[in-house]
Each structure stands twice: as structure tokens, then as C-alpha cells.
């Protein structure tokens, strides 16, 4: 990568960074949660996984919004803006499915 890759649109670069961050955050949270399993309540890693989940949940819509704004501006945002919108949408779907799954499990145990 050359240093001028993101020169044309810093907003698109920020959007791409948010999308990558959201994807990494959600994967870390879900992987940590699946590895901890039933021992999650007593583990010291559980709060960090929870924070990673919610940060990724907030970064996904931010990636989508900044990607759309970068696309609507006059400059050429490049492929990274489109990829950021897709990454944000994928992470948002993962977050929503996970929340529905948690809601379904918690309602059956009540």
C-alpha cells in the first residue's frame, strides 16, 4: 500500500477503519464468549468481551453512515468506502442475530 491510497477521501478511510474495527471487535467478543462457555461468569475475560461486543455494535452503524456520507460527497471515495458499508452491515446483522438469540435464551429460562 502506498501512503497516498487513502489521500482522496479521509472520510472513506475512517469508514473503512470503523468497519474493520467492528468486524475484529465482534469476532473477538464472540470467540472469547464461545471459548469461555459456562465459565464466563467467573472469568476475568468476560467483561472485556462484553465491552468489545458493544463497541463493535456501535462501530458498525458508524461505519455505514460514514461510508454513505463519503459516497455522497464530491470526491472519489474508492473501493474502501463500499467495503466499509458492507462490513458495517455484516457486523450489524451479527449483532442483531446475537441479541435475538440472547433474548430467546433468556426468555426460555425465566
C-alpha positions as CSV (number, residue, x, y, z in Angstrom):
1,X,0.0,0.0,0.0
2,X,1.2,3.4,-0.8
3,X,0.8,6.4,1.6
4,X,-1.5,8.1,-1.0
5,X,-4.0,5.2,-1.1
6,X,-6.5,7.0,1.2
7,X,-5.5,10.5,0.1
8,X,-8.6,11.1,-1.9
9,X,-11.1,10.7,0.9
10,X,-10.1,10.6,4.6
11,X,-13.8,10.1,5.5
12,X,-13.8,6.9,3.4
13,X,-10.6,5.8,5.2
14,X,-12.2,6.5,8.5
15,X,-15.3,4.5,7.4
16,X,-13.0,1.6,6.4
17,X,-11.2,1.7,9.7
18,X,-14.5,1.6,11.6
19,X,-15.7,-1.4,9.5
20,X,-12.5,-3.3,10.2
21,X,-12.6,-2.4,13.9
22,X,-16.2,-3.5,14.2
23,X,-15.5,-6.8,12.5
24,X,-12.5,-7.5,14.6
25,X,-14.3,-6.5,17.8
26,X,-17.3,-8.7,17.2
27,X,-15.2,-11.7,16.2
28,X,-13.1,-11.2,19.4
29,X,-16.2,-10.9,21.6
30,X,-17.9,-14.0,20.1
31,X,-14.8,-16.1,20.1
32,X,-14.0,-15.2,23.7
33,X,-17.6,-15.9,24.7
34,X,-17.6,-19.3,22.9
35,X,-14.3,-20.3,24.5
36,X,-15.4,-19.3,28.0
37,X,-18.8,-21.0,27.7
38,X,-20.4,-21.7,31.1
39,X,-17.3,-20.4,32.9
40,X,-18.0,-16.8,31.6
41,X,-19.5,-15.6,34.9
42,X,-16.3,-16.3,36.9
43,X,-13.8,-15.4,34.1
44,X,-11.8,-12.1,34.1
45,X,-12.0,-12.0,30.3
46,X,-15.8,-11.8,30.2
47,X,-16.1,-8.0,30.9
48,X,-13.6,-7.3,28.1
49,X,-15.5,-9.5,25.7
50,X,-18.7,-7.6,26.6
51,X,-17.1,-4.3,26.1
52,X,-15.7,-5.5,22.7
53,X,-19.2,-6.6,21.7
54,X,-20.8,-3.3,22.5
55,X,-18.0,-1.2,20.9
56,X,-18.4,-3.3,17.8
57,X,-22.1,-2.8,17.9
58,X,-21.6,1.0,17.9
59,X,-18.9,1.0,15.3
60,X,-20.9,-0.9,12.7
61,X,-23.6,1.8,12.2
62,X,-20.8,4.4,12.3
63,X,-19.0,2.6,9.5
64,X,-22.2,2.5,7.5
65,X,-23.1,6.2,8.0
66,X,-19.5,7.5,7.3
67,X,-19.3,5.2,4.2
68,X,-22.6,6.6,2.8
69,X,-21.5,10.1,3.6
70,X,-18.2,9.5,1.8
71,X,-20.0,8.1,-1.2
72,X,-22.3,11.1,-1.5
73,X,-19.6,13.7,-1.3
74,X,-18.0,15.0,-4.4
75,X,-14.6,13.3,-4.1
76,X,-14.0,9.7,-5.2
77,X,-14.2,7.5,-2.1
78,X,-12.8,4.4,-3.7
79,X,-13.5,0.8,-3.0
80,X,-12.8,1.1,0.7
81,X,-16.0,3.1,1.3
82,X,-18.1,0.3,-0.3
83,X,-16.2,-2.3,1.7
84,X,-16.8,-0.4,4.9
85,X,-20.5,-0.2,4.2
86,X,-20.6,-4.0,3.6
87,X,-18.5,-4.7,6.7
88,X,-20.7,-2.5,8.9
89,X,-23.9,-4.2,7.5
90,X,-22.4,-7.7,8.2
91,X,-21.4,-6.8,11.7
92,X,-24.8,-5.1,12.4
93,X,-26.6,-8.3,11.2
94,X,-24.3,-10.4,13.5
95,X,-25.1,-8.1,16.4
96,X,-28.8,-8.2,15.8
97,X,-28.9,-12.0,15.5
98,X,-26.8,-12.4,18.6
99,X,-29.2,-10.1,20.6
100,X,-32.2,-12.0,19.4
101,X,-30.5,-15.3,20.3
102,X,-29.7,-13.9,23.8
103,X,-33.3,-12.7,24.2
104,X,-34.6,-16.1,23.2
105,X,-32.4,-17.9,25.6
106,X,-33.2,-15.6,28.5
107,X,-37.0,-15.8,27.9
108,X,-36.9,-19.6,28.0
109,X,-35.0,-19.7,31.3
110,X,-37.5,-17.4,33.0
